[in-house]
Amino acid sequence: MISDLTTRIVMAAWALFMLSWALGWLLKGSPVPIYRVKRFGQDMVEDAILGAFWLAVGTSIFALIKYLAASV
């Protein structure tokens, strides 16, 4: 149960990261002449990269929890 739950949480978090990263690049590179839209896209890309770092840390922690739960 714990293994399945951690796998689903990690998959959902990485999917959300990919969605926000793609949307950020879409807004950043859009041909809209509004600077705020492009800046918002840049902010989303920066936040997604920072989020990816913490997701990697969290994924490692979840892998440790999964390993410990499997060995008990």
C-alpha positions in Angstrom: 0.0 0.0 0.0 2.7 2.5 0.9 4.7 1.6 -2.2 1.7 2.2 -4.4 0.8 5.4 -2.7 4.3 6.9 -2.9 4.5 5.9 -6.6 1.3 7.7 -7.4 2.3 10.8 -5.4 5.7 11.0 -7.2 4.1 10.5 -10.6 1.5 13.2 -10.0 4.1 15.6 -8.8 6.4 15.0 -11.8 3.4 15.4 -14.1 2.5 18.7 -12.5 6.2 19.8 -12.9 6.2 18.9 -16.6 2.9 20.7 -17.2 4.0 23.9 -15.4 7.4 23.8 -17.2 5.8 23.4 -20.6 3.2 26.1 -19.9 5.9 28.5 -18.8 8.0 28.0 -22.0 4.8 28.4 -24.0 4.0 31.7 -22.4 7.7 32.9 -22.4 8.0 32.2 -26.1 4.6 33.4 -27.2 4.4 36.1 -29.8 2.2 38.3 -27.5 3.7 41.8 -27.2 2.7 42.0 -23.5 5.7 41.9 -21.3 3.9 40.8 -18.2 2.8 37.5 -20.0 6.4 36.8 -21.0 7.7 37.6 -17.5 5.0 35.3 -16.0 6.2 32.5 -18.3 9.8 33.1 -17.2 8.7 33.0 -13.6 6.9 29.7 -14.2 10.0 28.2 -15.8 12.2 29.3 -12.9 9.7 28.0 -10.3 9.4 24.7 -12.2 13.2 24.2 -12.1 13.3 24.9 -8.4 10.4 22.6 -7.9 12.2 19.9 -9.9 15.1 20.1 -7.5 12.8 19.6 -4.5 10.9 16.9 -6.3 14.2 15.0 -6.8 14.9 15.4 -3.1 11.4 14.3 -2.2 11.5 11.3 -4.6 14.7 10.2 -2.9 13.0 10.4 0.5 10.0 8.5 -0.8 12.3 5.8 -2.3 13.9 5.4 1.1 10.5 5.1 2.8 9.4 2.6 0.1 12.6 0.6 0.7 12.1 0.6 4.5 8.4 -0.3 4.2 9.3 -3.2 1.9 11.9 -4.6 4.2 9.6 -4.6 7.3 
